[in-house]
Amino acid sequence: MDLPQKLRSLFLLPLVAPLACGGAPASAPPPPRQAAAPAPAAPAAPASAAPAAAAPAAPTKAGPRADATLMPRRMLFGNPDRMSPQISPDGQRLGFLAPSDGVLNVWVGPAQAPASAKPVTKEQSRGVRTFLFPYAKDYVLYRQDKAGDENWHIYAVELKTGQIKDLTPFDGISAMFEGMSPKIPNEILIGMNDRDKKVHDLYRVDVRTGERKLVRQNDGFVGFVTDHDFKVRLASRMTRDGGQEYLDLTGKEPKPFVAFGPEDAVTSEAIGFDAADKTLYFRDSRGRDTSALVTLDLRKAKPAVLAEDAKADVSDVIVHPKTGKVQAAASERERKRWQVLDKSIQPDLDALRAVADGELDVLSRSLDDKRWTVGYTVSDGPVRYYLYDRDAKKATFLFTNRAALESQPLVKLRPVVIKARDGLELVSYLSLPRGADPDGDGKPDRPLSMVLLVHGGPWARSSFRLDPMHQWLANRGYAVLSVNFRGSTGLGKKFVNAGDLEWAGKMHNDLLDAVDWSVAQGIADRARVAIMGGSYGGYATLVGLTFTPETFACGVDIVGPSNLVTLLQSIPPYWAPMLELFAKRVGDPRTEDGRDLLRTRSPLYRADQIKRPLLIGQGANDPRVKQAESDQIVKAMTSKGIPVTYVLYPDEGHGFARPENSMSFNAIAETFLAQCLDGSYEPVGGDFKGSSVTVPVGAEAVHGLSAALPRP
């Protein structure tokens, strides 16, 4: 389960489609008391019923069709060429992520000659995914865990000497980057749970020496808001009703500053201070449906609205690097839309929009604001990156993230809005195979096999972008549909709150309504619809095959929880301050009534209803959805003689971060889907090379898998 943005570190990057964690496997789960929960759309038979016969992932009569002419998986799921360019605060250096000996590392070179960049980090097995330049000259910071355990450490690289220092050298901790300031260039703020695993104390850390000083001990807060002098001004905490309150810490005792009720808790949050530490920016949905960008008076906590969108939350901002003033704000319903607040950057945005097609993002700016890095996102091509000279109003092309895609037959992502049965509008994205829609009306000339891709979170969303899953599956001949079901974020508080306590209920109904829509539109063949997703999307897959066992032809579950009780009883210790959020929105594992609700919404207790083929992928080190979540349902299925294929990675966590593992799992999933949907697949070839893939159960059910697995 991914957390709302305000509850995550700025340094945190979801791996696949995040969720929470699991618990110990239950060999014989007790039947739940059928109380509290309303029935889902098309409930399966009770758990006590005799198990229905289930067919394994059997090939079609002719068997799945291997096709060596398909776009190679490696182009989409292998390492990118280069990505995430960042300009240093002094404007002299450019950093980016690129492979070094096959592993993503940070590269740094002169801004005027990025082609001369060299790798400055030395990761050899697990790629770096986030980095930044601190204000300390000649340093780069990056974050890394071990084998997906999310015990993040923050490292500093001294560029002149190449020396790498762990700024958080403690076992079993999870460190978060909390901020930096040009006023204190050699230090950064780090949150670290070394004293108490449940909370992150706040430290000032010298990036050159590693010396740290305690700024504030955490007494049960979700997080802190600091100013540019590294003074803690506010602290946030959950309230018992699932809301969020901010306390003023500038006096002798904490005092209330501003509170958001449970209806506003996911759509409201502090963004931070401007450089003068006088203006405090918030996202605020109080008194409206969508969150607006506001400033809050520190004396009265009275909001002043700067930007709002009636149909979508403010989701992104452009901030001046020196003054800290917000200059533009973005919202996204179907596509991203920028509102310019500071007219001084309008000529820059106008000049940049003329450079390339796609949705524009300002990625970094030098402190003097003379150089920017920018990216352009389209749905049918790689991301294009440029270095922008603000004085000259000139953008110089740097690179694309995947140059090989320039020549590939990619397809466009089409936004569509689907009406749910209760009238709620579901912003969704559809891809069709190349050539399937000759008149361009968004409908194929005949119904197709379709894959319903369910995003994780669920407090996240699907967006307009180059989606590798869409491109991969459309290239294999499938229609692909991603749905922002209720509970998804970015579309207003009514929409996100409509998902409260609706796991396997109305959230699942939305997915069923999307399938019905695709069939009615002539897009999908009802008999050939697969469901697939990671984290919450994996849970939705299990719900689809257990609560509505006749709807989907098959399912692919990646790190999805099967038992909501064990899921919430084993959240990482540092998520404990957010327990009220889970209780409000998922169900309360601390009460018997709450546990009853969670059991009635848990696929584990309906495992004997599974009739269609199921593929499960899991990381052994996942701290959110622990391996036990997959182990439980695999054991429940095999004990009833119900086939399942279980793929386990000993060096992964919440998703598959290593490209070798991602490609190996997708090679298996591709053949599995071809069996179920009568599609084509690319042979495994070398896509198991370097992967840690194991298949404890069910390798024989996927065509050619047993023979392709590495031998011990």
N, C-alpha and C positions, 0 to 999 in steps of 0.2 A: 504494500500500500504506500503510495507516494503521499507526502505531506503537502498541504497547501504551501504556496511559495513563501509566505511570511514565516513559516516554521522551519525553513531550510536554510542552511548556510549558503552564502553567495558562491561558495566554492563547490557546492554539491551538484553533481551531474548524474541524473538517472541513467541506469545502464541499459535496461530494455524497456520496462513498463512497470514501475515500481508498485509494491504493495507492502505488507508488513512482515510477519514472521509466523512460525508454526509452533509445534510442540511434539511431545513424544508420540510415537505411533500407538494407535489403539487397536489391539488385535481383534476385539469383538465389541464395537461401539454399541452402547445401549440404545434402544429405540427412543427417539425423543418424545416428550409429551407434546401432543399436537395442540398447542395453545397459541396465544399471542399473535402469530403471524398470519396475515391474510393469504389466501391461496394464490399461487402464481398463475400465469395465464392459462397454461395447460398442464396441470399437475400430473406427475407420474403416479403409479400405484404406490400405496404405502410401503414403507421399508420392510414390513413383515411379509409382504406378498412373495409368492414364489418367483425366483428370478426368471426373467424372460430370456429366451435363447438369443445369443449374441453372435453375430458373424465376425470372424477375424477380418483384418484388413486384406481381404482376398483380392487378387487381381481380377480385372475384367476378363471376359472370355478370351480376348486376344492378348491379355497381359498389358501392363503399362508400356507406353511407347517411348523408347529411348530416342532422343533426337540430338545429335551432336552439333546441329546448326543453331541451337538456342543461344541466347546471350549468356556468356559464362557467368556463373555466380560470383566468381572472383572480382568481376568488375564492380559489383554492387556491395559485396560483403567483405572483400579483402581490405587491406589498409588503403586509406586515401593517399593520393600523391603528396599533397600538402593542404593544410587547412588552418583556419583560425589565426590569421595574421594579426599581430599586435605591434603597435608602435611604442617605443619606450617613452617615458615622460619627458626626457630631454630631446626627443625627436631624432636621435642619432642612430638608434638600432631598431631593427625589425626582427621579431620572433615569430615562429609558426611551428606547427606540429607536422612532422614528416617521418617516414620510416628510416630507421638506422639499423642495418643488419636485420631487417624484417620486423622491427618493433617500433611503434610510434614513440618518438622522442621530441624534445624541444630543440629547435634549431635557431640560431641567432646570427645575424650578419649586419653589415652596415645598411642603413635605410636606403642609401643611394645605390647600393650594389647588393641586393638581396640574393643574387645568384651565388655570391661567395659565402653564404651562410654555412655554418658547420654545426653538428649536433653538440649540445652542451650538457645534456643529461645522458645517463648510461644504463637505462632500463633494458633488460635482456630477455624478459619473458612477457611482462604485462605492460601494455602501452600506457603512456601518459595521456590523459584526456583533458586536463585543465592546467593552465599556467598563467602567470601574470608578471609584469615588471613592477617591482616596488619603486618607491621614490628614491631609495638608496641606489646610487649610481653603480653600474657594473654588476648588478645582481638580477637573477631571475628566481621566482618562486614556483614550485609545483607541488602537486599533491599525489600521494600514492598509497594504496593499501596492499595487502598480501592475499593473492588468490581469491579476491572477491569478498573478503571478510568485513569490509567497510570500516576497519580500524585504521582510519586515515591518518597519515603523518604528513607534515608539511616540511618541505626541503628548500634550502636556499643554495643556489649555485653562484659562486663567485666567478664572473666571466673572465677575469684576467688570469686567474690561476687554474680554473677548471675544478676547484675544490667544491665538493657537495657536502652540506651540513644538514643533518636532521635537526630541525628546530623543536621537535617534539619527541625526544628520544626515550619514550616510556612504553613498556609492553602493555598491550591490551587497552590502549586508549584510542579515542576517536577525536581528532582535532578538527576544528573549523576555523577558516579564515574569517575574521570579523571586521577588518577595516584597516585603512592606512590613511596618512595625512601628509601633505607636502610641508606642513609645519614641523613634523617630526619624521624626517625622511628616512632615518636609519632604523626605525622601529615599525612594527605592525602589531595589530591586535589579533590575538588568537584565543578561541574558546577551547578548553581542554577538560576532559572528565577524568583527570588523574587522581583527584581527591575522592570523588564520589562518582561512580559510573552513571548515575542517573542524571547528573547535571553538568554543564560546562562552566567552569570558572573562567573569568576573563583575565588574560595576561597581556602585558606589553612585552614583546620579544625583539631583541636586537638581531637583525638579519645577518649581521657580520660576525657576531660572537656567539649567538644563541642564548645570551643572558636574558632571563625573564624576570618580570616583576608582577606580582599580583595586583590587579586593578580593582577587581570586585569578586568576592566569593558569591557563588550562586546559591541562593536559599530557596530553590524550587521554582525559579522562573523559566519560561520558555526561551527568552532571549533578552538582549539589552539593546538600547539605542544610545550611541555615543556621539560626541561632537568631535571636532577636528583637533581639539586639545587632548583627546583620549579620555575625556571625562564622561562618566556614565550619567546620562540625563534621564533616561526612562528604562523601565523594565516591563516586560509583558508576561502575563500568565493566563492560563485558562480558568474560567469560572465554573462553578458546579453545574450550571445549566448548559455547558458547552460553548459559552461565549468567550470573549477575550477582553482583558482589561490592561491598560497601561498605567503604571504608577510613576509618579515624579520622585526621583531619587536624589534630587539636589539639596534637600533639607536634611535635618537630623533624622527624621523618620519618613518612610515612604508615604506618599499621599496620592489619592486617586487623581488621574489626569484626564483620561478619556476611556470610555467603555463601549464595546461593541457586543450587542446581544447575540445569541446563537444564530439568529437569522442573518447577521452581518459578519460573522466571524471568519468565513472563508473568503469574503469579498472585500475585506478591509484590512489594512496593515500600514505600519510605518515604513516609509522609504528612507528618510534620513534628512540631515540638515544641509543647508547651503554652507559655503565656506565661511561665512560670517557667523555661523551658528545662531542665527536669529530666525531664519525661516525653516520650519519643519514641514516636510512633505509627507502626505499620507494618501493612500487609496481609501476611499470612504463610500460605502453604499447606504449609509443611514438616510432615510427619507427619500430614497430612490431605489430603483431596481438594480441598475448597473453601477459599478464602482466608478466614481469620479476621481480625478486628481485634484487634491485640495491642499491648501496650506492651513496649518492650525496655529492660532495664536497661543503662545506658551503661557500666557496669563489667564486666558479665558477658555481655552480649548475650543474656540469657535471656528468652524471651518469656513474657508473662502474657496469657492470652486474656480479652478483654472481650466479644466478640460473635462468633457463628459461625452458619452455616446449613448443614445437611448437604447441601442440594441446590443451593445457589448461593453465589457469592462475595460477600463484603461489597463493595458497589460505591459506596456513598455514605455520607457522615457529616454530622451536624449538629454544629457546633462553637460553643462559647460565644465571643462576640465579644471578651470581655475576658480571660478566663482561658485560652482556647485549649483547654479540655478538650472531648473528644468527648462529646456528650450523647445521641446516638442514632446508630444505624448501620442501613443499609438493604441488603437483598439482593433480587435479582429472578430468579425462575425464570420463571413465566408472568406474574406481577404483582409490583409492588414491595411489600416488607414492611419496616416499620420496627421495630427493637428499641430501646426506651428504656433508656438506661444511667443517666441522671440523672433521678430521679423529680421533680425540681423543674420540669421542663418538661412532665410528663404532663398537668397541668390545661390547659396551653396547647394541646397537641396534641388533647386531648379537645374543647376549645372550638372549635378550628379544623375538626375533622372534622364538626362539626355545622353548619358554615357552608354547604358546597356539596359536591356529589358529585365524585368523581374522586380521583386519586392526588395526595396533598399533597406539595409541595416548599417548604421554607423557602429563599427566594432571597437574602435579605440581612437583616442586623440592625444596628441602631444600636449604638454602642460601649457605651452605658449599658443596652442590651438592653430598652429600653422600646418600640421600634417595629420591626416586622418587615415585610418584603414576602413574600407567599406566592402560590403558584400552584396551581391545580387542573387536572389533566389528565384528560380523558375521551377515548374513541376516536371519539365521534360528535358532537363539538361543539368550539367554540374553547376555548382555555385562558382560564380566569377568574383575574384577579389582584386581590388585596386588600391593603390596608394594615392591619396588625394592631396595636392598642393593647394592650400586654401587661398594664398595670395594670388597665384596664377590661375585659379579656378580650373586646374588641369588634373585629370585622373590618369595615372599610369597603370597599365595592366600588370598584375603580379603573376597570378596563376589561377587555374581552376582546381577544385579539390579532386576531381577524377577526370583527367584529360581523355581517357579512353572512351568515356561515355559520349564524347562529342560526335562520334561516328556511329553510335548505336541507335536502333529503332525504338526510341523512347516514346511514351504516350503521355498525353496531358491528363492532369488531375482536374476533374470537373466538379465544382461545388454544386450540391443539390440540397434542397430543404424538404424533408419528409415530415408529414403530419403524423404524430402519434395518435393513438385511438382516443385520447382525451383532449386532442387539439394542440398539444405542445409541439413546437417546431424543433425538429432535430436537424441541425446543420451537419451535413455529411459530405463525403468526398468519394467520387466514383471514377474508376479507371476501366477502360475497355481495351481489349487486345487490338493491336494495330490492324487496320483493315476491317474490323468488325462493325464499324459504324460509317459506312461509305457516304451517307448524306450529312453526317456531322450533327445529328439531332440529339445525341446523347443516348441513343438506343441502338443496340446491335440489330443486324438484319434477321437474327433468330435468337431465341433464348440460349444462354450460355451456362456452363458450369460457373459457379461463383464462390469466392471466398469472402466471408464476412470477417473483417479484421477488427478486433475489439481492443481499444487502447487501454493502457494501464492507469493506475491511480487509485481509485477512479477520479480523484481530484486533479485531473489533467485534461487534455483535449487533443483531438486530431486537428491538424492545421494544413493549410496550403503550403506545399513544399515539394522538393524532390524526395519522394518516399521510396526507398529502395525495395520495401516489401511490395508495394503496388507495382513497381516496374518489373520486378522479378516474376510475380504471379501473372500479370497481364501478358508478359512475354511467353509464358507457358500456356496461354490460351484461355485464361480465366477472366471473368469480370471480377473486380475487386471493389468492395464497399467498406468504408470506415464511417462509423456513426458516432456523433457526439450525443450519447444517451443522457438522460437526466442524471444529475450528479457531476457532469463534466463542468469544467471551470471556463471562465472567460465570457459567459453568455448571460450574466446577471444572477442575482441571488435567488430569485424564484426558481430558476432552472437548476442551480446547484442544490438548493434545499429540497427540491422535489425528489431528490435521491435519498433523503434521510430514511433509514430503516427499510430501504427498498431493494437491498441486495437480494437477487433471485425473485424479486417482485416486479414492481413497475420498471425498474432498470432493465430487467430481462424482457419485459413486454415491449420496450422500445426497440430492442434488437429484433424481436419477432415481427413487429410492425414494419421494420425496415426490410426484412425478408419478404413480407407480403407485398410491400410496395414494389420491390425489384421484380417480383413475379408478375404483378399486375401491369408493370411497365414493359413487359416483354424482355427484360434484361436477363433474368435468371430462370433456369429450369428448376422448378421446386424440388425435384428429386435429386438434384446435384448441387447442393449448397453445403459448403464446409464452414465451420466456425473455428477461428484461430486467434490467439492473443497471448500476451505475456502479463504476468502478475495479476492485476484485476482482470485483464483480458483472458488469462489462463483460468481464473475462477469462473468467468462467464462461459468459457468453453465447457468446463465441467458441469455447470448449471444447464447448459444447452443439451448435453447428452444425458443428464439424469432427470431434470424436471420436465423436459419436453423431448423425450427420447426418439420421437418419430420425425422431428423437424429437420435435423441436419444429417447429411450423409456421413460425416466423420468430424473429428475434432482434433486440433493440435493445441495442447496446453503447455505453455512455457512458464515455469516457476509460479504456478497458480495454487492458491490454498484450497484445500478440500474440506477443512473443518474450521469454521469461524471461531469456535471456542478455543481450540488450541492455538489458532492464529493470534488471537488477541491476548492470550495468556502468556505468550512468549515473545512479545515485542522487545526490541533492543532496550536495554535499561535506560538509555538516554532519551527514549521516547515516552517514558513514564509521565513527564509533565503534560503530555498531550492526551492522556487517557480519557479525559472527559470528552474530547473531540470524537474519539472512536465510539464511546458509549452513546453519544448523541446521534451519530450518523450511521453507525453500523449495528450496534447493540452492546449492551453492558455485560461484560463477562463476570462482573462482581456479584450479580444477583441471580437467583434461580430463574426468575421470569426472563431476565436478559439472556441467560444461557439457553433457555427453552427457545427463544426467538432465534438465536444464533444457530442452534441445532436444526431447526426447521428450515433454515436457509443454507445448510451445509450439504454439498454434493456427496460427501462421504456416506451419509445415512441413506442415500438413494443409489448407491453404487450398483446394487443388483438390478437396477432398471436400465442400465446401459445396454443398448442394442447395436450401436454403431461403432466402427473402429475408432480407437483413441490412441494418440501418440503423446507422450509426456516427456518434456525436457526439464532438467533440474540441475542446479549448481549445488555441490555438496557443502559449500561454505556460506550459503545464503543466510544472512542474519535477519532478514525480514520474513520471507516465506521459507522456513527451514526445510531441510530435506525430508523431515518427518511428514510434512504435508503431502508430498508425493508418495512417500513410502506407505502412508496409511491407505490411500485409495488404491494403489497397486496391490497391496495385500488383500484389501476387501474384494477386489475384482478377481484376483487369482484364486482366492479361497472358494469362490463361487464358480470357478471354471470360465470366467469371462476374459477373453483375450485382451491384452494391452501391450503396447511397446513402450518401454521405459528407458530413456537415454539419460545417463548421469555423467556429470563432469566433475572430477575431484578437485580441479583447480579453478572453479568458477563460483560466483556468488549469485546475486540477484540479476540474472541475465548472463549473457555470454559476451564478455568484453574482449577476449582474445579472438582475432579474426579467424584463426585456425579452427576454433571451436564453433564459432558462428557458421562458418562455411560447412563444417561437417554436419551440424544439426540440420541446416537447411537442405543439404544433399539428401538426408534421410527424409525430411518432411516433404521434399519435392516428389520423391518416389512414392511416398505414402499417399499424397494427394492425387497423384496420377492414377494410383490403384482405385481410389475412391471415386474420383470425378471423371474418369476416362480421359485423362489428359496426357501430355507429353512431359518427359523429364530429361534433364541433362545427366548422363552417367556420372558416377562418383568421381572417376578419374583420380586426380591427386588431391582431392579436397579433404581427405582424412589425414594428410601428411601434417605432422606437427601437432595434431589435435590430441587431447587427452580422453577422447570419447570412449565411453563404456556403455554396454547395453545389458543391464542385469536381467531384464525380462523381455521376451517377445521379439528378439531379433529375427526369428524365422517368419514373422508375420509381414515383414516388409521385403519386397522383392530384392534379392541380391545383397541384403544387408549382412547376413552372416558371413558370406564370402568376402565382403569388402572390409570387414573389421580387422584392425591390426591384430596380429597374432602375438600372444605373450612371449 
